[in-house]
Amino acid sequence: EGRQTAARDRVPVLCIFRRGDLGGHGAGVDLIVPRRSLGKQIWLRCAFAGARPAGFRDRRALLGEAGLEDFPFDFAETRAGQANAEAEAAASRLRHERRPPKKRVNFDVLGS
């Protein structure tokens, strides 16, 4: 007899399968898990099962090294690319403004 699964026992996971190039580079599966769920446990179970986990920044760096495009970062002409660029600019501006004025880079002195 099957056990009834309660709603709290379920975790929605989105699996995205990537083929990679002809040599198989870049092939794999992306697992997208909600932030406030069992993401850490899923991450650890995959790693213990032999998966090679990589975070978002790691994936972006690997694709850049391989010369492969990464959406939306390498597609600035799209709405998603523009929104990403604006978000990165706002975050960078906020990081700069949080720093005390005496510790900031003085671009006027550098001539930039």
C-alpha distances in whole Angstrom, upper triangle without the diagonal:
4,7,9,12,16,19,20,18,19,22,24,26,28,29,32,33,37,39,42,45,46,46,43,44,42,39,36,33,33,30,31,29,30,33,31,28,26,29,30,27,27,30,30,27,29,32,30,29,32,32,36,36,39,39,41,44,44,43,46,48,46,47,50,51,50,52,49,49,46,46,47,49,51,51,54,55,51,50,48,50,53,50,49,53,54,51,52,56,55,53,56,58,56,56,60,61,59,61,64,67,69,66,66,67,70,70,74,75,73,75,71
4,6,9,12,15,17,14,15,19,20,22,25,25,29,30,34,36,39,42,43,43,40,41,39,36,32,29,30,27,27,26,27,29,28,24,23,26,27,24,23,27,27,24,25,29,28,26,29,30,33,32,35,36,37,41,40,39,42,44,43,43,47,48,47,49,46,45,43,42,43,46,48,48,50,51,48,47,44,46,49,46,45,49,50,47,48,52,51,49,52,54,52,52,56,57,55,57,61,64,65,63,62,63,66,66,70,71,70,71,68
4,6,9,13,14,11,13,16,19,21,24,25,29,30,34,36,39,42,44,44,40,41,39,36,32,29,29,26,26,24,24,27,25,21,20,23,25,22,21,25,25,23,24,28,27,25,29,29,32,31,34,34,36,39,39,38,41,43,42,43,46,47,46,48,45,45,42,41,42,44,47,47,49,50,47,46,43,45,48,45,44,47,48,45,46,50,49,47,50,52,50,50,54,54,52,55,58,61,63,60,59,61,64,64,68,69,68,69,66
4,6,10,12,10,11,15,17,19,22,24,28,29,33,36,39,42,44,44,40,41,38,36,32,29,28,25,25,22,23,25,23,20,20,23,24,22,21,25,26,23,25,28,28,27,30,30,33,31,34,34,35,38,38,37,40,43,42,42,45,47,46,48,44,44,41,40,40,43,45,45,47,48,45,43,41,43,45,43,42,46,46,43,44,48,47,45,48,50,48,48,52,53,51,53,56,59,61,59,58,60,63,63,66,68,66,67,64
4,7,8,6,7,11,13,16,19,21,25,27,30,33,36,39,41,41,38,38,35,33,29,26,25,22,21,19,19,21,19,16,16,19,21,19,18,22,23,21,22,26,25,24,28,27,30,28,30,30,31,35,35,34,36,39,38,39,42,43,43,44,41,40,37,36,37,39,42,42,44,45,42,40,37,40,42,39,38,42,42,39,41,44,43,41,44,46,44,45,48,49,47,49,53,56,58,55,54,56,59,59,62,64,62,64,60
4,5,5,7,11,13,16,20,22,26,28,32,35,37,41,43,43,39,39,37,34,31,27,26,22,21,18,18,20,17,15,15,18,21,19,19,22,23,22,23,27,27,26,29,28,31,29,31,30,31,34,35,34,36,39,39,39,42,44,43,45,42,41,37,36,37,39,42,42,43,44,41,39,36,39,41,38,37,41,41,38,39,43,41,39,43,45,42,43,46,47,45,47,51,53,56,53,52,54,57,57,61,62,61,62,59
4,5,6,9,10,14,17,20,23,26,30,33,35,39,41,42,38,38,35,33,29,25,24,20,19,16,15,17,15,13,14,17,19,18,18,21,23,21,23,26,26,26,29,28,30,27,29,28,28,32,33,32,34,37,37,37,40,42,41,42,39,38,35,33,33,36,39,38,40,41,38,36,33,36,37,34,34,37,37,34,36,39,38,36,39,41,39,40,43,44,42,45,48,51,53,50,49,51,54,54,57,59,58,59,56
4,6,8,11,14,17,20,24,26,30,33,35,39,41,41,38,37,34,32,29,25,23,20,18,15,13,15,12,10,11,14,16,15,16,19,20,19,21,24,24,25,27,26,28,26,27,26,27,30,31,31,33,35,35,36,39,40,40,42,39,38,34,33,33,35,38,38,40,41,38,36,33,35,37,34,33,37,36,33,35,38,36,34,38,40,37,37,41,42,40,42,45,48,50,48,47,49,52,52,56,57,56,57,54
4,7,10,13,16,19,22,25,28,31,33,37,39,39,35,35,32,30,27,23,22,18,17,14,14,16,13,10,10,13,15,13,13,17,18,17,18,22,22,21,25,24,26,24,26,25,26,30,30,29,32,34,34,35,38,39,39,41,38,37,34,33,33,35,38,38,40,41,38,37,34,36,38,35,34,37,38,34,36,39,38,36,39,41,39,39,43,43,41,43,47,50,52,49,48,50,53,53,57,58,57,58,55
4,6,9,13,15,19,21,25,28,30,34,36,36,33,33,30,27,24,20,19,15,14,11,11,14,13,10,10,12,15,13,12,16,18,16,17,21,21,21,23,22,24,22,24,23,24,28,28,27,29,32,32,32,35,37,36,38,35,34,31,29,30,32,35,35,37,38,35,33,30,33,35,32,31,35,35,32,33,37,36,34,37,39,37,37,41,42,40,42,46,49,51,48,47,49,52,52,55,57,55,56,53
4,6,10,12,16,19,22,25,27,31,34,34,30,30,26,25,21,17,16,12,11,8,8,11,10,7,7,9,12,11,10,13,15,14,15,18,19,19,21,20,21,19,20,19,20,24,24,23,26,29,28,29,31,33,33,34,31,30,27,26,26,29,31,32,33,35,32,30,27,29,32,29,28,31,32,29,30,33,32,30,33,36,34,34,38,39,37,39,43,45,47,45,44,45,48,48,51,53,52,53,49
4,7,10,13,16,20,23,25,29,31,32,28,28,25,23,19,16,14,10,9,7,7,11,11,9,10,10,14,14,12,14,17,16,16,19,21,20,22,20,21,19,20,19,19,23,23,22,24,27,27,27,30,32,31,32,29,28,24,23,24,26,29,29,30,32,29,27,24,27,29,26,25,29,30,27,28,32,31,29,32,35,33,33,37,38,37,39,42,45,47,44,43,44,47,47,50,52,50,51,48
4,6,10,13,16,19,21,25,28,28,24,24,21,19,16,12,10,7,6,5,8,11,12,10,10,9,13,13,10,12,15,14,13,17,19,18,19,16,18,16,17,16,16,20,20,19,21,24,23,23,26,28,27,29,25,24,21,20,21,24,26,26,28,30,27,26,23,25,27,25,24,27,28,26,27,30,30,28,31,34,32,32,36,37,36,38,42,44,46,43,42,43,46,45,49,50,49,49,46
4,7,10,13,16,19,22,25,26,22,22,18,17,14,10,8,6,5,7,9,13,15,13,13,12,15,16,12,14,17,16,15,18,20,19,20,17,18,16,16,15,15,19,19,17,19,22,22,21,24,26,25,26,23,21,18,17,19,21,23,23,25,27,24,23,20,22,25,23,22,25,26,24,25,29,29,27,30,33,32,32,35,37,36,38,42,44,46,43,41,42,45,44,47,49,47,48,44
4,6,10,13,15,19,22,22,18,18,15,13,10,6,6,5,7,9,12,15,18,16,15,13,16,16,13,13,17,16,13,16,19,17,17,14,15,14,15,15,15,18,18,16,18,21,20,19,22,24,23,24,21,20,17,17,19,21,22,23,26,27,24,24,21,23,26,24,23,26,28,26,26,30,30,29,31,34,33,33,36,38,38,39,43,45,47,44,42,43,46,45,48,50,47,48,45
4,6,10,12,16,19,19,16,16,13,11,8,5,5,7,8,11,15,17,20,19,18,16,18,19,16,15,19,18,15,18,20,19,18,15,15,14,14,15,14,17,17,14,16,19,17,16,20,21,20,21,17,16,14,14,16,18,19,20,23,24,21,22,19,20,24,23,21,24,26,24,25,28,29,28,30,33,33,33,36,38,37,39,43,44,46,43,41,41,44,43,46,48,46,46,42
4,7,9,13,15,16,13,13,11,8,6,5,6,9,11,15,18,20,23,22,21,18,21,21,17,17,20,19,15,18,20,18,17,14,15,14,15,16,16,19,17,14,16,19,17,16,19,21,18,20,16,16,15,15,18,20,20,21,24,25,23,24,21,22,26,25,23,26,29,27,27,31,32,31,32,35,35,35,38,40,40,41,45,47,48,45,43,43,46,45,48,50,47,47,44
4,6,9,12,13,10,10,7,5,5,6,8,11,13,17,20,22,25,24,23,21,22,23,19,18,21,21,17,19,22,20,18,15,15,15,14,16,15,17,16,13,14,17,14,13,16,17,15,16,13,13,12,13,16,18,18,19,22,24,22,23,20,21,24,24,22,25,28,26,26,30,31,30,31,34,35,34,37,39,39,40,44,46,47,44,42,41,44,43,46,48,45,45,42
4,7,9,10,7,8,7,5,7,9,11,15,17,21,24,26,29,28,27,24,26,26,22,21,24,23,19,21,23,21,19,16,16,17,17,19,18,20,18,15,17,18,15,14,17,18,15,16,13,14,14,16,19,20,19,20,24,25,24,25,23,23,27,27,25,27,30,29,29,32,34,33,34,37,38,37,40,42,42,43,47,48,50,46,44,44,46,45,48,49,46,47,43
4,7,8,5,5,4,4,8,10,12,16,18,22,25,27,30,29,28,25,26,27,24,22,24,24,20,21,24,22,20,17,16,16,16,18,17,18,16,13,14,16,13,11,14,14,11,12,10,12,12,14,18,18,17,19,22,24,23,25,22,22,26,26,24,26,29,28,27,31,33,31,32,35,36,35,38,40,41,41,45,46,48,44,42,41,44,42,45,47,43,44,40
4,5,5,6,7,7,11,14,16,20,22,26,29,30,34,33,32,28,30,30,27,25,28,27,24,24,27,25,22,20,18,20,19,20,20,20,18,15,16,17,14,12,14,14,10,11,9,12,14,16,19,19,18,19,23,24,24,26,24,23,27,28,26,27,31,30,29,32,34,33,34,37,38,37,39,42,42,43,47,48,49,45,43,42,44,42,46,47,44,44,40
4,5,7,10,10,13,17,19,23,25,29,32,34,37,36,34,31,32,33,30,28,30,29,26,26,28,26,23,21,20,22,22,24,23,24,22,19,20,20,17,15,17,17,13,14,13,15,17,20,23,23,21,23,26,27,27,30,28,27,30,32,29,31,34,34,33,36,38,37,37,41,42,41,43,46,46,47,50,51,52,49,47,45,48,46,49,50,47,47,43
4,6,9,9,13,16,19,22,25,29,32,33,36,35,34,31,31,32,29,27,28,28,24,24,26,24,21,19,18,20,20,23,23,23,20,18,19,19,15,14,17,15,12,14,13,16,18,21,24,24,22,24,28,29,29,32,29,28,32,33,30,32,35,35,33,36,38,37,37,41,42,40,42,45,46,46,49,50,51,48,46,44,47,45,49,49,46,46,43
4,6,6,9,13,15,19,22,25,28,30,33,32,30,27,28,28,25,23,25,24,20,21,23,21,18,16,15,17,17,20,20,21,18,15,17,18,14,13,16,15,12,14,13,16,17,19,22,22,21,23,27,28,28,30,27,27,30,31,29,30,34,33,31,34,37,35,35,39,40,39,41,44,44,44,48,49,50,46,45,44,46,45,48,49,46,46,43
4,6,9,12,14,18,21,24,27,28,31,30,29,26,26,27,24,22,24,24,20,20,22,21,18,15,14,15,15,17,17,18,15,12,14,14,10,10,13,12,8,11,10,13,14,17,20,20,19,21,24,26,26,28,25,24,28,29,26,27,31,30,28,31,34,32,32,36,37,35,37,40,40,41,44,46,46,43,41,40,43,41,45,45,42,43,40
4,6,10,11,15,17,20,24,25,28,27,26,23,23,24,21,19,21,22,18,18,21,20,17,14,12,13,12,14,14,15,12,9,11,12,9,8,11,11,8,11,9,11,11,14,17,17,16,19,22,24,23,25,22,21,25,25,23,24,28,27,25,28,30,29,29,33,34,32,35,38,37,38,42,43,44,41,39,38,41,39,43,44,41,41,38
4,7,10,13,16,19,23,24,27,26,25,22,23,23,20,18,21,20,16,17,20,18,16,13,12,13,13,15,15,17,15,11,14,15,12,11,15,15,12,14,12,14,14,16,19,19,19,21,24,26,25,26,24,23,27,27,25,27,30,28,27,31,33,31,32,35,36,35,37,40,40,41,44,46,47,43,42,41,44,43,46,47,44,45,41
4,7,10,13,16,20,21,24,23,21,18,19,20,16,15,17,17,13,14,17,15,13,10,10,10,11,13,14,16,14,11,14,16,13,13,16,17,15,17,14,16,15,16,19,20,20,22,25,27,25,27,23,24,27,27,24,27,30,28,27,31,32,30,31,35,35,34,37,39,39,40,43,45,46,43,41,41,44,43,47,48,45,46,42
4,6,10,13,16,18,21,19,18,15,17,17,14,13,16,15,11,13,16,14,13,10,10,10,11,12,13,16,14,12,15,17,15,14,18,19,17,19,16,17,15,16,18,20,21,22,25,27,25,26,22,23,26,26,23,26,28,26,26,30,31,29,31,34,34,33,36,38,38,39,43,45,46,43,41,41,44,43,47,48,45,46,43
4,6,10,13,15,18,17,16,13,15,16,12,11,15,15,12,13,17,16,15,11,11,9,9,10,10,13,13,10,13,15,14,14,17,19,18,19,16,16,13,14,16,17,19,20,23,25,23,23,19,20,24,22,20,23,25,23,23,27,27,26,27,31,30,30,33,35,34,36,39,41,43,40,38,38,41,40,44,45,43,44,40
4,6,10,12,15,13,12,10,12,13,9,9,13,13,10,13,16,15,15,12,12,10,11,11,11,15,14,13,15,18,17,17,20,22,21,23,20,19,16,16,18,19,21,23,25,27,24,24,21,22,25,23,21,24,26,24,24,27,28,26,28,31,30,30,33,35,34,36,39,42,43,40,39,39,42,42,45,47,44,45,42
4,7,9,12,11,11,9,12,13,10,10,14,15,13,15,18,18,18,15,15,12,12,11,11,14,15,13,15,18,18,18,21,23,23,24,21,20,16,16,17,18,21,22,24,26,23,22,19,20,23,21,19,22,24,21,21,25,25,23,26,29,28,27,31,32,31,33,37,39,41,38,37,37,40,40,43,45,43,44,40
4,6,9,7,8,6,10,11,9,10,13,14,13,15,18,18,19,16,17,14,14,12,13,16,17,16,18,21,21,21,24,26,26,27,24,23,20,19,19,21,24,25,26,28,26,24,21,23,25,22,21,24,25,22,23,26,26,24,27,29,28,28,31,33,31,33,37,39,41,38,37,38,41,41,45,46,44,45,42
4,6,6,8,7,11,12,11,12,15,16,16,18,21,21,22,20,20,17,17,14,14,18,19,19,20,23,24,24,26,28,29,29,27,25,21,20,20,22,25,25,27,29,26,24,21,23,25,22,20,24,24,21,22,25,24,22,26,28,26,26,30,31,29,32,35,38,40,37,36,37,40,40,44,45,44,45,42
4,6,8,7,9,12,12,12,15,17,17,18,21,22,23,20,20,17,16,13,13,16,18,18,20,22,23,24,26,28,29,30,27,26,22,21,21,22,25,26,27,29,26,25,21,23,24,21,20,23,23,19,20,24,22,20,23,25,23,23,27,28,26,29,32,35,37,34,33,35,38,38,41,43,41,43,39
4,7,8,10,12,12,13,16,17,18,20,22,23,24,22,22,19,19,17,17,20,21,22,23,26,27,27,29,31,32,33,31,29,26,25,24,25,29,30,30,32,30,28,25,26,28,24,23,26,26,22,23,27,25,23,26,28,25,25,29,30,28,30,33,36,38,36,35,37,40,40,44,45,44,45,42
4,5,8,9,9,11,13,14,15,18,19,20,22,20,21,18,18,17,18,21,22,22,24,26,27,28,30,32,32,33,31,30,26,25,25,27,30,31,32,34,31,30,26,28,30,27,25,28,29,25,26,29,28,26,29,31,29,29,32,33,31,33,37,39,41,39,38,40,43,43,47,48,47,48,45
4,6,5,6,9,10,11,12,14,16,17,19,17,18,16,17,16,18,21,21,21,24,26,26,27,30,31,31,33,31,30,27,26,27,28,31,32,33,36,33,32,28,30,32,29,27,30,31,27,28,31,30,28,30,33,31,30,34,35,33,35,38,41,43,40,39,41,44,45,48,49,48,49,46
4,6,5,6,9,10,11,12,14,15,17,15,15,12,13,12,14,17,17,17,20,22,22,23,26,27,28,29,27,26,23,23,23,24,27,29,30,33,30,29,25,27,29,26,24,27,28,25,25,28,28,25,27,30,28,28,31,33,31,33,36,39,40,37,37,38,41,42,45,46,45,46,43
4,5,5,6,9,10,11,12,14,16,14,14,11,13,12,14,17,17,18,20,22,22,24,26,27,28,30,28,28,25,25,25,26,29,31,32,35,33,32,28,29,31,28,26,29,30,26,26,29,29,26,28,31,29,28,31,33,30,32,35,38,40,36,36,37,41,41,45,46,44,46,43
4,5,5,6,9,10,11,12,14,14,15,13,15,15,17,20,20,20,23,25,24,26,29,29,30,32,30,30,27,27,28,29,32,33,35,38,35,34,31,32,34,32,29,32,33,30,29,33,32,29,32,35,33,31,35,36,34,36,39,42,43,40,40,41,45,45,49,50,48,50,47
4,5,5,6,9,10,11,13,11,13,11,13,13,16,19,18,18,21,23,22,24,27,27,27,30,27,27,24,25,26,27,29,31,33,35,33,32,28,30,32,30,28,31,32,29,29,32,32,29,31,34,33,32,35,37,35,37,40,43,44,41,40,41,45,45,49,50,48,49,46
4,6,5,6,9,10,11,9,10,7,10,10,13,16,15,15,18,20,19,21,24,24,24,27,25,25,22,23,24,25,27,29,31,34,31,31,27,28,31,29,26,29,30,27,26,30,30,27,29,32,31,29,33,35,33,34,38,40,42,38,38,39,42,42,46,47,45,46,43
4,5,5,6,8,10,9,11,9,12,13,16,18,17,18,21,22,21,23,26,26,27,29,28,28,25,26,28,28,30,32,34,37,35,35,31,32,34,32,29,32,33,30,29,33,33,30,32,35,33,32,35,37,35,36,39,42,43,39,39,40,44,44,48,49,47,48,46
4,5,5,6,9,9,11,10,14,15,18,21,19,19,23,24,23,25,28,28,28,30,29,29,27,28,29,30,32,34,36,39,36,36,32,33,36,34,31,34,36,33,32,36,36,33,35,38,36,35,38,40,38,39,43,46,47,43,43,44,47,47,51,52,50,52,49
4,6,5,7,5,8,8,11,13,16,18,17,16,20,21,20,21,25,25,24,27,25,26,24,25,26,27,29,31,33,36,34,34,30,31,34,32,29,32,34,31,30,34,34,32,33,37,36,34,37,40,38,39,42,45,46,42,42,43,46,46,50,51,48,50,47
4,5,5,5,6,6,10,12,16,18,15,16,19,20,18,21,24,23,23,26,25,26,24,25,27,27,29,31,34,36,35,35,31,31,34,33,30,32,34,31,30,34,34,31,33,36,35,33,36,39,37,37,41,44,44,41,40,41,44,45,48,49,46,48,45
4,5,7,9,10,14,16,19,21,19,20,23,24,22,24,27,27,27,30,28,30,28,29,31,31,33,35,37,40,38,39,35,35,38,36,33,36,38,35,34,37,38,35,36,39,38,36,40,42,40,40,44,47,47,44,43,44,48,48,52,52,50,52,49
4,6,9,11,14,17,20,22,20,20,24,24,22,24,27,27,26,29,28,29,27,29,31,31,33,35,37,40,38,38,35,35,38,37,34,36,39,36,35,39,39,36,38,41,40,38,42,44,42,43,46,49,50,46,46,46,50,50,54,54,52,53,50
4,7,9,13,16,19,21,18,18,21,22,19,21,25,24,23,26,25,27,25,27,29,29,31,33,36,38,37,37,34,34,37,36,33,35,38,35,34,37,38,35,36,40,39,37,40,43,41,42,45,48,48,45,44,44,48,48,52,52,49,51,48
4,6,9,13,15,17,15,14,18,19,16,18,21,21,20,23,22,23,22,23,25,26,27,29,32,34,33,33,30,30,33,32,29,32,34,31,30,34,35,32,33,37,36,35,38,40,39,39,43,45,46,42,42,42,45,45,49,49,47,48,45
4,7,10,13,14,11,11,15,15,13,15,18,18,17,20,19,21,19,21,23,23,24,27,30,32,31,32,28,28,31,30,27,29,32,29,28,31,32,30,31,34,34,32,35,37,36,37,40,42,43,39,39,39,42,42,46,46,43,45,42
4,7,10,12,9,10,13,14,13,15,17,17,18,20,19,20,18,20,21,21,23,25,28,30,29,29,26,26,29,27,24,26,29,26,25,28,29,26,27,31,30,29,32,34,33,33,37,39,40,37,36,36,40,39,43,44,41,43,40
4,7,8,6,6,10,10,10,12,14,15,15,18,16,17,15,17,18,18,20,22,24,27,26,27,23,22,25,24,21,23,25,23,21,25,26,23,24,28,27,25,28,31,30,30,34,36,37,34,33,33,36,36,39,40,38,39,36
4,6,5,6,9,10,11,12,14,15,16,18,17,17,14,15,16,16,18,21,22,25,24,24,20,20,23,21,18,20,22,19,18,22,22,20,21,24,24,22,25,28,27,27,31,33,34,31,30,30,33,33,37,38,35,37,34
4,5,5,6,9,10,11,12,14,16,17,15,14,11,12,13,12,15,17,19,22,20,20,17,16,19,18,14,16,19,16,15,19,20,17,18,22,22,20,23,26,25,26,30,32,33,30,28,28,32,31,35,36,34,35,31
4,5,5,6,9,10,11,12,14,15,14,14,11,13,13,12,14,17,18,22,21,21,18,16,19,18,14,16,18,16,14,17,18,16,16,20,20,18,21,24,23,24,28,29,30,27,25,25,29,28,32,33,30,32,28
4,5,5,6,9,10,11,12,14,14,14,12,14,15,14,16,19,20,24,23,24,20,19,22,21,18,19,22,19,17,21,22,19,20,23,24,22,24,27,26,27,30,32,33,29,28,28,31,30,34,35,32,34,31
4,5,5,6,9,10,11,12,11,11,9,11,13,12,14,16,19,22,21,22,18,17,20,20,17,18,21,19,18,21,23,21,21,25,25,24,26,29,29,29,33,34,36,32,30,30,33,32,36,37,34,35,32
4,6,5,6,9,10,11,9,9,7,9,11,9,10,13,15,19,18,19,16,14,17,17,14,15,18,17,15,18,20,18,18,22,23,21,24,27,27,27,31,32,33,30,28,27,30,29,33,34,31,32,28
4,6,5,6,9,10,10,11,10,13,14,11,12,16,18,21,21,22,19,17,20,20,17,17,20,19,16,19,22,19,19,23,24,22,24,27,27,27,30,32,32,29,27,26,29,28,32,32,29,31,27
4,5,5,6,9,9,10,10,13,15,13,14,17,19,22,22,24,21,19,22,23,19,20,23,22,20,23,25,23,23,26,27,25,27,31,31,31,34,35,36,33,31,30,33,32,35,36,33,34,31
4,5,5,6,5,7,7,10,13,11,11,14,17,19,19,21,18,17,20,21,17,18,22,21,19,22,24,23,23,26,27,26,28,31,31,32,35,36,37,34,32,31,33,32,35,36,33,34,30
4,5,5,6,7,8,11,13,10,10,13,15,18,19,21,19,16,19,20,17,17,21,20,18,20,23,22,21,24,26,24,26,29,30,30,33,34,35,31,29,28,30,29,32,33,30,30,27
4,5,8,10,11,15,17,14,13,17,19,22,23,25,22,20,23,24,21,20,24,24,21,23,26,24,23,27,29,27,28,31,32,31,35,36,36,33,31,29,32,30,34,34,31,32,29
4,5,9,11,14,17,15,13,17,19,22,22,25,22,20,23,25,22,22,26,25,23,25,28,27,26,30,31,30,31,34,35,35,38,39,40,36,34,33,35,33,37,38,34,35,32
4,7,9,13,15,13,11,14,16,19,20,22,20,18,21,23,20,20,24,24,22,24,27,26,25,28,30,29,30,34,34,34,38,38,39,36,33,32,34,32,35,36,33,33,30
4,7,10,12,11,9,12,15,17,17,20,18,16,19,21,18,19,23,22,21,23,26,25,25,28,30,29,30,34,34,35,38,39,40,37,34,33,35,33,37,38,34,35,31
4,7,9,8,6,8,11,14,14,16,14,12,16,17,15,16,19,19,18,20,23,23,23,26,28,27,29,31,32,33,37,37,39,36,33,32,34,32,35,36,33,33,30
4,6,6,6,8,11,13,13,15,12,10,14,15,12,13,17,17,15,18,21,20,20,24,25,25,26,29,30,31,34,35,37,34,31,30,33,31,34,36,33,33,29
3,5,6,6,9,11,10,11,8,8,11,12,10,12,15,15,14,17,19,19,20,23,24,24,26,29,29,31,34,35,37,34,32,31,33,31,34,36,34,34,30
4,6,5,7,9,8,9,6,5,8,9,7,9,12,12,12,15,17,17,18,20,22,22,24,26,27,29,32,33,35,32,30,29,31,29,32,34,32,32,28
4,6,7,10,10,11,9,6,9,10,7,8,11,11,10,13,15,15,16,18,20,20,22,24,25,26,30,30,32,30,27,26,28,26,29,31,29,29,25
4,6,9,10,12,10,7,10,12,10,10,14,15,13,15,18,18,18,21,23,23,24,27,28,29,33,33,35,32,29,28,29,27,30,32,29,29,25
4,6,6,9,8,5,8,11,10,10,13,15,14,16,19,19,20,22,24,24,26,28,29,31,34,34,36,34,31,29,31,29,31,34,31,30,26
4,6,8,8,4,6,9,8,8,10,13,12,13,16,17,17,19,22,22,23,25,27,29,32,32,34,32,28,27,28,26,28,31,28,27,24
4,7,8,6,7,10,11,10,13,15,15,16,18,20,21,22,24,26,26,28,30,32,35,34,37,35,31,30,31,28,31,33,31,30,26
4,5,5,6,9,10,11,12,14,15,16,18,20,21,22,24,26,27,28,30,32,35,35,38,36,33,32,33,30,33,36,33,32,28
4,5,5,6,8,10,11,12,14,15,16,18,20,21,22,24,26,27,28,31,34,34,37,35,32,31,32,30,33,35,34,33,29
4,5,5,6,9,10,10,12,14,15,16,18,20,21,22,24,26,27,29,32,33,36,33,30,30,32,30,32,35,33,33,29
4,5,5,6,9,10,11,12,14,15,16,18,20,21,22,24,26,27,31,31,34,31,28,27,29,27,30,32,30,29,26
4,5,5,6,9,10,10,12,14,15,16,18,20,21,22,24,26,29,29,32,30,27,26,27,25,28,30,28,28,24
4,5,5,6,9,10,11,12,14,15,16,18,20,21,22,25,28,28,31,29,26,26,28,26,28,31,30,29,25
4,5,5,6,9,10,11,12,14,15,16,18,20,21,23,27,27,30,27,24,24,26,25,27,30,28,28,24
4,5,5,6,9,10,10,12,14,15,16,18,20,22,25,25,27,25,22,22,23,21,24,27,25,24,21
4,5,5,6,9,10,10,12,14,15,16,18,20,23,23,26,25,21,21,23,21,23,26,25,24,21
4,5,5,6,9,10,11,12,14,15,16,19,22,23,26,24,21,21,23,22,25,27,26,26,23
4,5,5,6,9,10,11,12,14,15,17,21,21,24,21,18,18,21,19,23,25,23,24,20
4,5,5,6,9,10,10,12,14,16,19,19,22,20,16,16,18,17,19,22,21,21,17
4,5,5,6,9,10,10,12,15,18,18,21,19,16,17,19,18,21,23,22,23,19
4,5,5,6,9,10,11,13,16,17,20,18,15,16,19,18,21,24,23,23,20
4,5,5,6,9,10,11,15,15,18,15,12,13,15,15,18,20,19,20,17
4,5,5,6,9,10,13,13,16,14,11,12,14,14,16,19,18,19,16
4,5,5,6,9,12,13,16,14,12,14,16,16,19,21,21,22,19
4,6,5,7,10,12,14,12,10,12,15,16,19,20,20,21,19
4,6,6,9,9,12,10,7,9,11,12,15,16,16,18,16
4,5,7,8,11,10,8,11,12,14,16,18,18,20,18
4,6,9,11,10,9,12,15,16,19,20,21,22,21
4,6,8,6,6,10,12,14,17,18,18,20,19
4,6,5,6,10,12,15,17,17,18,21,20
4,5,5,9,9,12,13,14,16,18,17
4,6,8,9,13,14,13,15,18,18
4,7,9,12,14,14,14,17,17
4,6,9,11,12,12,15,14
4,6,9,9,9,11,11
4,5,6,7,9,9
4,5,5,6,5
4,5,5,6
4,5,8
4,6
4
